[in-house]
Amino acid sequence: MTEKLERQLPTGIGGEKLNEGKETLPAVEVANEVAWVNNKIEAPFKLEVGKQSRLGMFLTPNNEGENPYPVEVSKDQTRSGILGRVIFKDKEGRLYRDIDMKGIGYSRIGYVPSDRNEGGAGPLGWHSVYRHIWRWAGTTGIANQELIRRDVDFSEKFLKAGVRTHRVIAVIDLKEVVGRDGRKMSIKEAQKEGVLKENDEPVIEIRAFGVRSRLSDIDANFSKPAIQKRLLEDARTMVAQELGLDPDKFTDQEYIEWLVDTMAVNVARMHHKKWVHGYLTTHNITLDGRIVDLDSVENIKEHERRDLHRDEDRKSFIGDCDMAVNSLIRLQDVLYYYPHQSIHPRYWVQDSFSLAYKGESERLKNRKKEGAKKEIPKKNI
C-alpha cells in the first residue's frame, strides 16, 4: 500500500524540492487494527475498519530485514513522520498534501545521546546517518488513544467553524510496538518489561496537512538558511496554489501578510466558540496557517471552573493571542519584513493581527445577533 502511494506522488507545485536531502528513519509494520476512518476525506489509499493496515508502523533501530519503510522525520517532531506527499481534497473541497503518522515511536533529528556523556546529548549535522539517530525514550514516542480521540474531535469542530487545521484520516490501534533491541513485542509484554506504562493505549494517527512544516522549522536560531528558504518557498507556493494565484507573483511580503491575517481569523473563530488552545507556539502553527495539535484545546468556561491552572496565563484568550503574535514575529525576523519604519518594526505583526482579530470577532458577533433576530417568532396580529 505504501509502495503504491510512493509511486503516485504528484506533489504539486513546490513539493518536489522537499524530497531533496530529506531525513528518514526506518519503520516496520507491526500488528495493528484500523479503529476509525474519516469518511469526509478522499484519502489516496484505502483503509478498512477492523482490518490490519500497512500504515500501522513503528520506528525500528534496525535498517535491515522486513523491508523497512523510510519515514521522513524532522528535528522538532519527535513522535511523528511524513508518510508521503500527494495532492488530494476532502469532501468540502479543502486542499491537502502532506500525509503524517503520529505515534510511531521516538525520533530526534539533530541530537542523540552521547556514549561519552549519558546524561547529555551530542549534536549531529542535518545529514547524519539515520540509524544512529533513533533512540528509545520510554513512552515519549507514543500517542495515547484518549488524547488522539480529543484531537480528532476538535479537528472536526475546528473545520466546521472555519478554523484552518489538519484533518485526521484514520486512527489505527497498535497491537505491537518495537523495543530498543528492534524486537517486536505485544502491548502486554511491552508493559510488563517497562517499555510502555501500564495505562498506555498506543495508536497511530494518520493526519492530512497542507504543508506539515511549522514555524519552529524555520526558526532563525536553529535552522540553516538553506532549510529556511526551502521550507518557506514550499509553503508560499502551496498557499498560492490554494488561493489560485501565480506562485511566481506571490511575494514573501504578500505571504506573511496573508499568514498574519489568516492566523488572526483562526484565533477569532476559535474564541468565538469559547475554545482556548493554550499552546499557540511556533510548534503548533504551520507555515500555511493551520492551528494544529489540538489535544490541549478545551472550553474556556470549563477550564476556568476547574481552577487547576489558575496560575497559567497561557490558557486564556489573551494568552492565545500573545503566543500567536510572538510566534509570527519569529517568521517576520526570518523574512526580514519590517514595514512602517516610523514605529517599532515589530509592532506591525501585533497591529495587523489585532486589527484582523477584532474585525472577524465583530463580524461573528453581528452575524450571531442577526441570527438571533431571525429566530424570534412573529407575534400574532
N, C-alpha and C positions, 0 to 999 in steps of 0.2 A: 504493500500500500504506500509506504513512504518512498519506495523506489519510483512508483508511478508519479507521485507528487513531484519528486525531484526532476523527472523528465519533462513535466509540463509547467515550467516556471516562467510564464510570460510576465516578468516582474513589473512591466510598465515603465514609464519614463523614470530614469534615475536609479532604479533598484539594482541594475547590473553592477554599478560601481561598488556597492556594499559587499559583493561577493569576492572582491579582490582583497586578499590577505586576511580574510575573516578567521577568527579564532574558533576552534571547535573542540569539544570533548566527546569521547566515545560513550554511547549509551546502548544498552541492550534491552530487548523485550523481556518483561517479567510477567508472571501470571497476573491477570487482571480481569476486570469485568466492567463494561460500559454501563454506568449507572444512570446517565441522563444525557439527552441530546436536544439541542435547541432547534426546534422546527421553524424558527423565524429567520434562519440564516441559510444561505445556499452555499454550504461548505464544499470545497473542491475534493472531498473524499467522503466515503460512506462509513457511517458508524451505526451499529445496531445495539440497542439497549439489551443487556443480558448476555452479550457476546464478548469474546476476547478481542482485543484490538492490538495491532502492531504498534499503535501510538502509546500503549501503556509501557513506557520506557523508564529506565533508571540509570544514572551515570555509573560507570564502572572504571576501576583503576587499570583494567586490562584492555589493551587495544588489539588483542588478538582473539580469534575464535568467535563463534556465534554471530559473525557478520555485524559488528557494532555499527550503529548509525552515528554519523558526525553531527552532533547538535551544536549550533552556533551559540556561543556564550559571550557575555560582556563583563567588564570589571565590576559593575555595580549591581548586577542581577545575579545573586548568589544561589538561587534555587530554581532558576528557570532558564530556558534556552529557546532559540528560534528554530522551529522545525523546517520552515521554508518560506518563500515569498511568492505569492501568486495573486493577481488582481481578482477580487470577487465582491459580491454585494450581499446585503441582507434583503429581506422581502420588502422593506421600506425604501430601498434604493441607496442606502449608505454604502460608501466605498471602503473596502479593507484590502490589506496586502500582507502584512507580517503575521504569520501564524506561530504562536508561542505556546510552550508547555511549561506549566508551573508545578513544582513539587517533585522534580526529577532527581533530587539529591543536591548536596552542597558542592558548589564550584566557586572558584575565586580567580579571576584574571588579574595579574599584577602583583599579588602577594601570595606566598606559600610559607608554611612552617619551615624554619631552617634547622638542619641537623645539628648545627653548632649552638643554636640558641632555641631550645624547645619552647620557651615561653614567649618568644618573639616571632617575627616574620621577616623573611628576606625578600627584597624587591626583585622582580623579574621584568624583563623587557616585554613589550607588547607582542612580539613574535616568539615567545618562549614555547618550547615543546609542550603540547597539551597534556601528555601523560604524566608530566611532573607537576602539573598544576592541581590535579584532583586531590582532594583530601576529604576525610570523613570528619564531621564535626557534630557528633551526637545526632539530634533531630533538627538541626538548623535547616537542612535542605528539604524538610517535609512540609507539605501543605495539608493541614488537617481539615477534615470534612466539614466541621461546623463553620469555620471561617470562610471556606470556599463557597458554601451554600449562601452565606451572607453576601459575599462578593457577587455571586450570580444574581441574587435577588435585587441588590442595589444597582447593578449594571442595567438590568431591565427597567427599573424605575427611573434611572437617570435618562436613559434613551427616550422613554415615554415623555419625560418632562422637557426634552430638548437639550439636555446636557451632553456634550460630547464625551464619550468614554469608550472603552473597549467593549466587545461583546463576547460572551462566553459561548463557545461552540459546543463543548461537551464536558462532562465530568466522568472520570474513569477511576473506579475503586481499585487500589493495588492489593493483590494477594501475596505479593513477594516484594522484597527490596534487595539491594546488593550491599554486602558488608565490605569492610575495609580491605579484606583479602580478595575481593572480587567474587565471592561465593554468593549465590542466590539463597535466600532463606525466607521462610514463611513469616507472616506478621507475628504469630505467637512465638516462633523461635527467635525472631529479632528482639521482641520484648523481653524474653527470658534472658538473652545474652546482653541486654542493656543497650542494644543498638537503637531500639525505639523505646519510648516511655510507655508505661502501662496503658495510658489513655489515648495514645496516638492512633488515629484512623487515617493513614496516608491515602491521598488521592492525587490524581493528575488533573489539572485544569487546563483545557485547551482553549486558548483565547485568540480572538481576532483583533488586530490593531490596524490603523492606517500605517503609521511608522511606529515601531516599538521604542525607538530611541527616546531617551528622556533628556531633560535639561541638564541633569547631572553628567550625562555622557559627553557634554561639550564644555564642562566646567574649565575655566581658564587656568585654574590652579593645578589641575591634574591631567588634562587631555593634551595630546600633542596637536599642534596647529593643523597638521595634515588630516588627522582624525576629525577635528572640529569642522574643517572645511568640507570633508566628505559627507559627514552626517547632516550638516546644515544645508548643503546643496541638495541632498536627497530629500530632506523634509520640505524645503522650499519648493522643490519641483513637484513633490507629491501633492502639496496643498494647491499649487497652481493647476495641476491636473484635475483635482477635485472641484475647483472653482470654475473650470473650463477656460482657463487663461493660458496664454503662451508663456511657458516656463522661462524662456529667454528674456521676456519683457517684465517678469515679476521680480522686482528688485528685492534686495535684502531689507531695505527700508520699508517697502510695502509689506513684506513678510512679517517683520516684527510688529508693525502697526496692526496688522490683521491678528497676530497672535495675542497681543495685549488686549485688544477689544474682545476677541473670542473667549479668552480666559475670564474676563470681567463678566461677560454674559453668562458663561458657565456657572460661575460662583453665584451670581444674582439669581439664576433659576434654581440652583441648589438651595439657597437660603430661602427663596420664596416658598419652597416645600417644607421649610423648617428642618432641613438636614444640615448637619455640620460634619466636615471631614476631619479636621484636626491635624492633618499631616500633608498640607499642600506645599511640600518641599520640592526641590529640584528632582527628587527621585520619583515623585508621583505626578508629574506633569510631562506629557510627551511633547516632542517638537512639532507635532501637528495639532496641538491644542486640545488634548484629551486629559481629563482627570481620571486617574487610574488607581488600582489597589484600594478597593472600596470596603474592605473588611473593617475599617475603622469608622465608617460613616454611621451616624445614629441621629435620631430625632433630638433636636436641641432641648426640648422640654423634658424629655425622658432623661437626658444627660444631667440637666440641672437638678432634677428631682432626686437623683441618686446621691448627689453630693460626694461622689467617690473621687472626683478630680477637681475639687474646688480651687486648688492652687495651680491648676494647669490652664493658663490663659490661652493656650493654643486651641482648646476645644471651645471655640466661640466664633461668632460671625466675624468679629473684628480680627480674631486670630487667623481665620482663613484668609481674609483679605490681605493682612500684613504679610503672611507667608507667601502668598501668590505673588505679591508685588516684589518682595525680596528675591524670589526665585527668578522672576522675569528680568530684574536688574542684572542678574548674573549673565543672562543672554545678551542684554544691552552692552555689557562690558566686552563680551566676545566679539560682537558685531561692531563695536565702537561707534554706536549710533547715539549722538548727543545733540538733539535739536534744541532750539530756543536757548541760545547762549546767554541771554540776559538773566536767566535764573540758574540755580544749581542744575546741571545737566541731568542728574539722576531723578529730579522731580518729574521729568517728563513721563516716566512709566507710572508713577503714583498718580499724577494728574489725569493721564489718559485712562488708566484703569478705573479711577474713581468716577470719572465722567460717564464712562460706558456702563459701569455697575449701577449708578444712580438712574441712568436713563432706562435701562432694562427693568430695574426694580419698579420704577414708576409706571412703565408700560404694563407690567404684570399686575400691579395694584389696580390700575384703571380697568384693565380687562376683567379682573375679578369683580369689581364694582358693577360694571356693565352686565356681567353675567348674573349677578345677584338681582339686579333690577328686572331682568327678563323673566326670572323665576317667580317674581311676586305675582300672585293671581289677581286678575282684574276683579274689581268689585261689581256686584250685580247692580245694574241700574234699574 
